[in-house]
Amino acid sequence: MKVLVATGSKYGSTREIGNAIAGELSQLGFDVDCMDASDVLGIHFYDAVIVGSAVYGGLWRRDASALVSDNADELRRRDVWLFSVGMSGVKAPRQETNEPRELTSLVKAHEHHTFDGALDYDRLNVGEKAIIRALNPPKGDFRDFAAIRDWARGVATELRAVAAL
Ligand SMILES: Cc1cc2nc3c(=O)[nH]c(=O)nc-3n(C[C@H](O)[C@H](O)[C@H](O)COP(=O)(O)O)c2cc1C
């Protein structure tokens, strides 16, 4: 079964989560392509698609949200999982739009999961630093790779169940 894992990531923490999910699925015997959402040429090669994005200002990265919305018809005919990566201490007013929930319902994804991300203050640009200074969230790497691999194993179990139908 061919699976695509695609991510929208600015500073790499979401990309590494995608890599971990792809690695776990490969070990479990799936044929997995893992790439940045902006590099995806089409999704018709895949039986299942997992799309993840970092959340900035309450929204997904544009490359990841565009991958989902531009391919919504094809995605609805496939098994899809979505995940967001964010920091619970960073709340933006636009977060109320709940884009991940809208994308989940648009493509009838099996699930939308949220993982804790990573915030390296020194790498942010001036505008981002100003936002983070104002919100003062906990800084550091809060990614739980054991939980991420667990989630990937859950996806694998569901995929096998779907394939057996
Ligand atoms: C300027 C800025 C805005 C952010 N806005 C949000 C947000 O609205 N919601 C959230 O959960 N996390 C927010 N975050 C946290 C990021 O989503 C988190 O650091 C994520 O791991 C970054 O992923 P990346 O390394 O793949 O770019 C924000 C971080 C920055 C620097």
The ligand as an SDF file (V2000), in Angstrom:
LIG
                    3D

 31 33  0  0  0  0  0  0  0  0999 V2000
    5.1660   33.5890   15.4720 C   0  0  0  0  0  0  0  0  0  0  0  0
    4.6560   32.2440   15.9170 C   0  0  0  0  0  0  0  0  0  0  0  0
    3.2850   32.0150   15.9250 C   0  0  0  0  0  0  0  0  0  0  0  0
    2.7940   30.7790   16.3500 C   0  0  0  0  0  0  0  0  0  0  0  0
    1.4370   30.5850   16.3830 N   0  0  0  0  0  0  0  0  0  0  0  0
    0.9550   29.4200   16.8780 C   0  0  0  0  0  0  0  0  0  0  0  0
   -0.4580   29.2340   16.9910 C   0  0  0  0  0  0  0  0  0  0  0  0
   -1.2700   30.0660   16.6130 O   0  0  0  0  0  0  0  0  0  0  0  0
   -0.8950   28.0590   17.5270 N   0  0  0  0  0  0  0  0  0  0  0  0
   -0.0360   27.0860   17.9530 C   0  0  0  0  0  0  0  0  0  0  0  0
   -0.4960   26.0590   18.4630 O   0  0  0  0  0  0  0  0  0  0  0  0
    1.3270   27.2230   17.8320 N   0  0  0  0  0  0  0  0  0  0  0  0
    1.8240   28.3690   17.3100 C   0  0  0  0  0  0  0  0  0  0  0  0
    3.1790   28.5510   17.1840 N   0  0  0  0  0  0  0  0  0  0  0  0
    4.0910   27.4380   17.5430 C   0  0  0  0  0  0  0  0  0  0  0  0
    4.5720   26.6600   16.3030 C   0  0  0  0  0  0  0  0  0  0  0  0
    3.4830   26.0610   15.6360 O   0  0  0  0  0  0  0  0  0  0  0  0
    5.5720   25.5860   16.7640 C   0  0  0  0  0  0  0  0  0  0  0  0
    6.7290   26.2520   17.2010 O   0  0  0  0  0  0  0  0  0  0  0  0
    5.8870   24.5650   15.6700 C   0  0  0  0  0  0  0  0  0  0  0  0
    6.5840   23.4970   16.2400 O   0  0  0  0  0  0  0  0  0  0  0  0
    6.6850   25.1760   14.5420 C   0  0  0  0  0  0  0  0  0  0  0  0
    6.8190   24.2150   13.5280 O   0  0  0  0  0  0  0  0  0  0  0  0
    7.9910   24.2400   12.4230 P   0  0  0  0  0  0  0  0  0  0  0  0
    9.3170   24.0970   13.1660 O   0  0  0  0  0  0  0  0  0  0  0  0
    7.7080   23.0200   11.5930 O   0  0  0  0  0  0  0  0  0  0  0  0
    7.8840   25.5000   11.6630 O   0  0  0  0  0  0  0  0  0  0  0  0
    3.6880   29.7580   16.7550 C   0  0  0  0  0  0  0  0  0  0  0  0
    5.0720   30.0030   16.7090 C   0  0  0  0  0  0  0  0  0  0  0  0
    5.5520   31.2140   16.2910 C   0  0  0  0  0  0  0  0  0  0  0  0
    7.0310   31.4450   16.2640 C   0  0  0  0  0  0  0  0  0  0  0  0
  1  2  1  0
  2  3  1  0
  2 30  2  0
  3  4  2  0
  4  5  1  0
  4 28  1  0
  5  6  2  0
  6  7  1  0
  6 13  1  0
  7  8  2  0
  7  9  1  0
  9 10  1  0
 10 11  2  0
 10 12  1  0
 12 13  2  0
 13 14  1  0
 14 15  1  0
 14 28  1  0
 15 16  1  0
 16 17  1  0
 16 18  1  0
 18 19  1  0
 18 20  1  0
 20 21  1  0
 20 22  1  0
 22 23  1  0
 23 24  1  0
 24 25  2  0
 24 26  1  0
 24 27  1  0
 28 29  2  0
 29 30  1  0
 30 31  1  0
M  END
$$$$
